[in-house]
Amino acid sequence: MVEWGVEFRKHTAFIVTTLLLTAIALLMHLCIHGSIAGIIWIFAVILLSSAWAIYACGHVFSYVTRGSDMLLHLSTQKPLKKMLLKTMPLVTGFALVGVGTISGYLWGSERDTYLTLSQILGALGLKVLSVAALIAWSWILARCVRPIRSFAAQLTLYGLGWIVSITVLCIALIIAANTSMDSWFIGVSDNYSGLPLYVTAIPVLIDKAPTIATATTIGLNVAVVLISLIIEAVHDRRFYNS
């Protein structure tokens, strides 16, 4: 348990700061009705979510690709546990902020009266799953570029990997939803436009999204998480056999 406490303490300042900012923005959004409050809410969601995505992916890239945190690398923990030690604090912090932002979207006005408890819990669960998928995919991409020697090339290919994968997955989602190009958008809104779907942690709002679209996003995100765990489990077996 000591090692878990150590890893969580590394991110305490960032977690606490972003949670406080999320709470302040959420209170303003729920208690103050007006265009200014709506604009503040949208920018808060975008900036806080982006900050967490960059922070989490940066830590994963630094650890997996660049070999930072040498003490953890040199420890006798198995690769799978090292992965969990490194990613669980990031998933937890990002998920807490994500739950706050999606709560503001769901309960921001009178439209939430039309949502059932199962829909609300499902939306919150999908948000947490999307965060786990984002960090898991970051881990996979970081492993893919690790053999490259040049830092510039590593970072460039890492970024390109994100751009290509998000584009392909969004296209797959739109095809699955069988919707027109003007019936969906990516981003944040202070007006309720339906329950969001996620490509990793990228919110996609589709007008009257069919069940197949929801199943597609869940399947893709679950698959990403499982693939990352399988990769580390293989390393785990090699570690054990050695």
C-alpha positions in Angstrom: 0.0 0.0 0.0 2.9 2.3 0.6 3.8 2.5 -3.2 0.2 3.5 -4.0 0.4 6.3 -1.6 3.7 7.4 -3.1 2.3 7.5 -6.6 -0.9 9.3 -5.6 1.1 12.0 -3.7 3.1 12.8 -6.9 -0.2 14.1 -8.4 -1.9 15.5 -5.3 -1.3 19.2 -6.1 -2.7 18.9 -9.6 -5.6 16.8 -8.6 -6.7 19.1 -5.8 -6.2 22.3 -7.8 -8.2 21.0 -10.8 -11.0 19.7 -8.5 -11.3 23.0 -6.8 -11.5 24.8 -10.1 -14.1 22.3 -11.3 -16.2 22.8 -8.2 -16.1 26.6 -8.5 -17.1 26.5 -12.2 -19.8 23.9 -11.5 -21.3 26.0 -8.7 -21.4 29.1 -11.0 -22.9 27.1 -13.7 -25.7 25.6 -11.5 -26.4 28.7 -9.5 -25.9 31.6 -11.9 -28.1 31.7 -15.0 -26.8 33.9 -17.8 -24.6 34.0 -20.9 -21.5 35.0 -18.9 -21.8 32.0 -16.6 -22.4 29.7 -19.6 -19.3 31.0 -21.4 -17.2 30.6 -18.2 -18.5 27.0 -17.9 -17.6 26.1 -21.4 -14.1 27.5 -21.2 -13.6 25.8 -17.8 -14.6 22.4 -19.1 -12.4 22.7 -22.2 -9.4 24.0 -20.3 -9.6 21.6 -17.4 -10.2 18.6 -19.6 -7.4 19.6 -21.9 -5.1 20.2 -19.0 -5.8 16.8 -17.6 -5.4 15.1 -21.0 -2.0 16.8 -21.6 -0.9 16.1 -18.0 -1.8 12.4 -18.1 -0.5 11.8 -21.6 2.7 13.7 -20.8 3.4 11.6 -17.7 2.7 8.3 -19.6 4.9 9.4 -22.5 7.7 10.5 -20.1 7.6 7.2 -18.2 7.1 4.7 -21.0 9.1 6.3 -23.8 11.7 8.4 -22.1 12.3 6.2 -19.0 11.6 8.8 -16.4 10.9 7.8 -12.7 13.9 5.5 -12.7 13.2 4.2 -9.2 9.9 2.7 -10.4 11.6 1.3 -13.5 14.3 -0.3 -11.3 11.9 -1.7 -8.7 11.2 -5.4 -8.6 7.5 -4.9 -9.2 6.1 -6.7 -12.2 5.4 -4.7 -15.4 1.6 -4.9 -15.0 1.7 -3.6 -11.4 4.1 -0.8 -12.5 1.6 0.2 -15.2 -1.3 0.3 -12.7 0.8 2.2 -10.2 1.6 4.8 -12.8 -1.8 5.1 -14.4 -4.4 4.7 -11.6 -3.7 8.0 -10.0 -4.0 9.7 -13.4 -7.2 7.9 -14.2 -8.6 8.7 -10.7 -7.8 12.4 -10.9 -9.0 12.8 -14.5 -12.2 10.8 -13.8 -13.1 13.0 -10.8 -12.8 16.1 -12.9 -14.7 14.4 -15.7 -17.5 13.4 -13.5 -17.8 17.0 -12.3 -18.0 18.4 -15.8 -20.5 15.8 -17.1 -22.6 16.5 -14.0 -22.8 20.1 -14.9 -23.9 19.2 -18.4 -26.6 16.8 -17.2 -27.9 19.0 -14.4 -27.4 22.4 -15.8 -31.0 23.3 -16.3 -34.6 21.9 -16.3 -33.8 19.4 -19.1 -32.4 16.9 -16.6 -35.9 16.2 -15.4 -36.3 14.0 -18.6 -33.3 11.8 -17.7 -33.8 8.6 -15.7 -31.4 7.5 -13.0 -30.1 4.7 -15.2 -29.3 7.3 -18.0 -27.4 9.5 -15.6 -25.4 6.6 -14.1 -24.7 5.3 -17.6 -23.4 8.7 -18.7 -21.2 9.0 -15.6 -19.9 5.4 -16.2 -19.1 6.1 -19.8 -17.2 9.2 -18.8 -15.0 7.2 -16.4 -14.5 4.5 -19.0 -13.5 7.1 -21.6 -10.8 8.5 -19.3 -9.4 5.0 -18.7 -9.4 4.4 -22.5 -7.6 7.7 -23.1 -4.8 6.9 -20.7 -4.6 3.2 -21.9 -4.3 4.4 -25.5 -1.7 6.9 -24.5 0.3 3.9 -23.0 0.0 1.9 -26.1 1.1 4.7 -28.4 4.0 5.5 -26.0 5.2 1.8 -26.3 4.9 2.0 -30.1 7.3 5.0 -30.4 9.7 3.8 -27.6 12.1 2.0 -30.0 12.8 5.2 -31.9 16.0 7.0 -30.7 15.2 10.6 -31.6 13.1 12.4 -29.0 11.7 14.8 -31.7 10.7 11.8 -33.9 9.1 10.1 -30.9 7.1 13.1 -29.9 6.1 13.8 -33.5 4.9 10.2 -34.2 3.2 10.1 -30.8 1.2 13.2 -31.7 0.4 11.9 -35.2 -0.7 8.7 -33.7 -3.3 10.6 -31.6 -4.5 12.6 -34.5 -4.9 9.6 -36.8 -6.5 7.3 -34.2 -9.0 10.0 -33.1 -10.0 10.8 -36.7 -10.4 7.1 -37.6 -12.4 6.3 -34.5 -14.7 9.4 -34.9 -15.3 8.4 -38.5 -16.2 4.8 -37.3 -18.6 6.3 -34.8 -20.3 8.5 -37.4 -20.6 5.6 -39.8 -22.1 3.4 -37.0 -24.6 6.1 -36.1 -25.5 6.4 -39.8 -26.1 10.2 -39.3 -25.6 13.2 -41.5 -22.6 15.5 -41.2 -24.7 18.3 -39.7 -26.3 16.1 -37.0 -23.2 15.7 -34.8 -20.4 17.8 -33.3 -17.3 17.3 -31.1 -16.9 19.5 -28.1 -18.7 21.1 -25.1 -22.1 22.7 -24.9 -24.0 24.4 -22.1 -27.3 23.4 -23.9 -28.5 19.8 -23.6 -28.0 18.0 -26.9 -28.4 14.4 -25.7 -26.2 12.0 -23.8 -22.6 12.3 -25.0 -20.6 9.5 -26.6 -16.9 9.2 -26.3 -13.9 8.4 -28.5 -11.4 7.8 -25.7 -12.2 11.0 -23.7 -13.3 13.1 -26.7 -17.0 13.9 -26.3 -19.2 13.4 -29.5 -22.8 14.6 -29.4 -25.0 12.9 -32.0 -28.6 14.0 -32.5 -30.7 11.0 -31.4 -27.8 8.6 -31.3 -28.8 5.0 -32.1 -28.0 2.1 -29.8 -25.3 0.9 -32.2 -23.4 4.1 -31.8 -23.4 3.8 -28.0 -22.4 0.1 -28.3 -19.6 1.1 -30.7 -18.0 3.7 -28.3 -18.3 1.3 -25.3 -16.8 -1.5 -27.3 -13.9 0.6 -28.6 -13.0 2.0 -25.2 -13.2 -1.4 -23.5 -11.1 -2.9 -26.2 -8.4 -0.2 -25.8 -8.2 -0.8 -22.0 -8.1 -4.6 -22.4 -5.4 -4.4 -25.1 -3.2 -2.2 -22.9 -3.6 -4.7 -20.0 -2.9 -7.7 -22.2 0.3 -6.0 -23.5 1.6 -5.5 -19.9 0.4 -9.0 -18.9 2.7 -10.4 -21.7 5.6 -8.4 -20.3 4.5 -9.6 -16.9 4.9 -13.3 -18.1 8.3 -12.5 -19.6 9.4 -10.8 -16.4 8.2 -13.9 -14.4 10.0 -16.4 -16.7 13.2 -14.4 -16.6 
